[in-house]
């Protein structure tokens, strides 16, 4: 199903109609002065008050002067070694595009660009270090249960502005915007394939894997779930066989290599290692005692044991239903 419906009240920078299928989704950090000597709460408050999202890279011009891109670029290159991020903002973010951002307290917001790049030379803008902006309609904070895990992972990157290309996240973002304004502005694709594990945050994904193993008789040793355990997430013991095992869980596209975990088998009391990679990205030769959990098997478990799942996991199953995924 294509997204060819015209967006209401939406026009591109050259006056052309911007179609739903052309809408893009971005993630932007509001990070004044590269985190050096600035106050992020001041910058984010400025964005909310002015209805903008943006970045710094200021130039010396009188307050209130509006610059064209060519004028800004000439002045900026005299003052800054690199304006690549500003150029990316100018060239890529257009009216109608959707932008995720996060405040200094870790709360998430979703915005819809109502215009293209502008340079706003105001005193408050200089103080906030937010000068190169796009005007936006900003909604939030978004309940954390409505923020996909894969999106949270995007914010771990230090890149100031990044396009989100994951189709699941793009369609979900459009669906969420419709809900936030209580109006169907965007047509949401019926995706032929959605990876629910892109939507779960890291802790929820781990919990689902642990539940899957517990239903098979593996009992979780809660005290083994520690942040400093780098090679595995948790230790387990089987209630009947009394075997011990460890489990490693990876979201996104980070591969898991069987060979890196075979060394645990037979080490101490450990008999088995369970691996789960959200996209089934297992590499290397299968090793004795190392077991790959396939994404389809975990999804089938979620569908057949919905009542056991954490609330956030049930929420994402409902989202898949809303997209009418067969």
N, C-alpha and C positions, 0 to 999 in steps of 0.2 A: 504494500500500500504506500503510495508516494505522498509526499507533503507538498502539494502544489497550490494549496489555498493561499490567497494573498493575506498578509497580516493587516489587520485594521490599523488605519492611521499611521502607516509606516512607509517612509520614503528613503531611498538610499542617498548617499552623498552627492551623486550626480543627478538626482531627481528621478531615478528609475525606481520602479516598485521592487521592494525586497521581499522575496518569497520565503515561506516557512522553511523550505529545504535549504535555503542559503544562510539561515541563522546559525551563528556559531556561539560556542560556550567557552569562556575563559576563566582562569583563576588569577587573582591579583592580590599581592601583598601590599598593605598600606604600611610602609616601613620607612619612616622619615629619616633622611640623612644616612641611609644605610645602617641604622641602629646606633649611630654615633652621636651622643649628646642631645638627642631629641626626645620628645615625649610622645609615644605612639597614641596615647589616649587623646591628646590634643589634636593630632592629625585625623584620627577617626571621627572625633566629634565634629571637626570642620567638614569632613566629607558628608556626614549625616545632615548637618545644618544647611550646607550649600547644595545638596543633592548632586554630588559628583563623586567619582572615584578617580584616583590619579596618582602621580608620582612627582618627584622633584625636578632636578636638573634646571634650576632657575637661571635667568639671564638678567642683566642690568637694564631695565626699562622703567619709565615712570609708572607709578601706580595707575591702574585703570586702562593702560594701553593694551589693545588687542593686536596680536601679531598674526600674520599669515604664516603658513608653514615655512616658506622660503626665508622670510624675515627671521623667524625663530631659529631655523637651522644655521643661518649665517652667524648669528650672535652666539649661539650655543657652542659652536665649534671653536670659537675664540676663547671660551671659558672652560669647556669640558673636553677631555681627551676622547671620550666615546659617548655618543648619544644613541647607541643602538637600541636601547630599550624604548626610548621616546619615539624613535622612528618606527619601531614595531607597533607601538600603540597607535600612531598616526595612520599607518598603512593597513592595519588589520581590524581594529575595533570599530564597528559601524552601528548606526542606529538600528535598534531592534535586537542586537546581540545581547546575550545574557552573561553576567559576570558574578562569580562567587568571590566573596572576600571574608576576612576574619578579623575581629577586633583584638585589642590588646589583652582581653580576658579569655580569648579562645572561643568566642561566640561567632556563629556563622551567619552571613547575610547573603541574600541573592538580589541582584540588581538587573534592570533592563536599561540598556543605553538608549537615551532619547535624542542623542546627537553624536556627532563625531568629535575628533580631537579639538581641543581649545587650549590656548595659553591664557591663564588668568593671573594677571600681575596685581594681586591685592596684598595688603599688609598681612591679613590673616592667612592668606595662602602662603606667603613667605615664612611666617611664623610656624605654620603647620608643615612646611616643606611639601606642599601639594599644589603644583603649579600647572603641570601638563595633565589635563583632565578630560574626561568625557562626562557630560551631564547624564544623570541616571535617575530612575525611579528605584529606590532602595527599599527592600522589605526585610524585616527581621527584628530581633534575632530568630533564626530558624531552630525549632526544637531539634536537639542533637539526634533524636531517633529518626528524624527525617533527612539527616545528612549521610549520604552513602560513604561506606568505608573507603572505597577507591578515591573518592574526592578528598577525604581527610589525608590520604596518602599523598595527594598532589601538593598539599600545603607543606610537606616535609622538604620539598625542593626549595632552594634559596632563590631560584629565579623569580624576579619581581612579577613578571607577567607571562602566563603560559596558556596556550590553547589546549582545551580538553577535547580529545578526539574519540575517546571511548564512546561508542554508539549508545550503550546502555545508559551512561551518565548524561549524554546529550538529551536523549528522549525523556529520561526521568526529570531532568532540569526543566524542560518545557512543560511537562505534566505538572510539576510542582508550581511553576509560575501561574499556570491556569488556576490552580487551587488557591494560591495566595491572593489573587485579585478576584476570585470567584467569577471568572469569565473565561470562555475558551478562546483565548487569543491564538494559541498554537494548536495545530493538528499534530497528534502524537502518533508516530509510526507504530504499526504492529510489527515489531521486530521478529524475524524468523528465529533469532537466537539471542537469548539474554543470559549472561552468566551471573546468577544471583550472588556468587561469591565476590563479585566486584562491588556489591552493594553493602556487604557486611563489614563492620569495622573489625579490627584485628582480634579484639577480645571476644566478640560474638562468634567470629569464625572459629576460633579455638574452642569455645564452649560447645559449638555444634559438633565439631570433630570428637571432643571428649564424650559427649552424649552418645554419639554413634558407637564409640568403643565400649562405653559402659553398658549399653543395651546388649552387647556381645559378651558381657561378663567381665570386662576389664574395669577394675575399680581404681579410681583416681586418688593419688596421694597428693592432696591439696597443698601440703607444705613444700612440695617439690616445684611448684609453679612460682619461680622467682625471676625477677627482671635480669639478673646477672647470669642466668643459664642460657648460654649463647647457642649451643648446638642442639638443644632440644627444649620443648616447652614444658614437659611434664613426665613424671614417672607413673607407671601403672603396675598393678598386680592382678592376675586373673583369679577370680573367686574359687574356681574349681581346680585348675591345673597348678595353681600357685606359681606360675611363671611370672617373671618380671619383664617389663617392656618400657621403652621410652617412645615419645611421639614428637615429631616436628611438623609444624604447620606453616605454610607460606602462601600469602595472598599475591595478587598482582601477577606478574610474569617472571618473577624470580625463580629460576630453575632449582630443582633439588637433584643432587647427584647421589645415587645409591652408594657408590664407593666411599663417600665421605662418612657414611653412617654404619658401614659393615663392621668397622672397628669396635663398635659398641657391643655387637653380638658376641656373647661369651665373655665379655669383660665384667668382672664382678658377678652380680646375680642376674644381669640382663640377658634374656633369651631372645627377644625380638625387638625390632624397631619398626614403627609405623610412620609413614610419610604421607602428608597430604599437600598437594600443590593445586591451587585454585583452578588453573587452566590445564591440568594434567601434564605440566611441563617437567617430566622426569627424564633425566639424562644419565648415560652410562649403562653399563651392563647390569642387569638384575643380580642382586647378591643374596646368598642364602641368609634367611632370617630377617631380611629387609622387605617390608610389605608396602606396596603402593596402594593408597586408597584412591579410587577413581572418582572424579567429580560427579559423574552420573549416579554412582552408588550413594554418594552422600546426599545428592538432591533427592533421590528416591526415598532415602531415610527421612529427610525433612518433610516430604509430602505425606508419608505414611505415619509419622510420629509428630504431627504438628502440635499436639497438646503438650509435648515435652519441651518445646523450643522456647528460648528466651523471647520476650515480647518484641524486641527489635527484629528478630529473625522472622517472626510471624508477620510483622509489618511488611517486610520485603516480599514475602510470599503473596500477601494481598496486592502489593504493587504489580507483581507479575500477572496476577489475575486481572487487574484493571487494564493492563496492556493486552489482555486476551491472548496470551501466549498459549499455544496448543501443546 
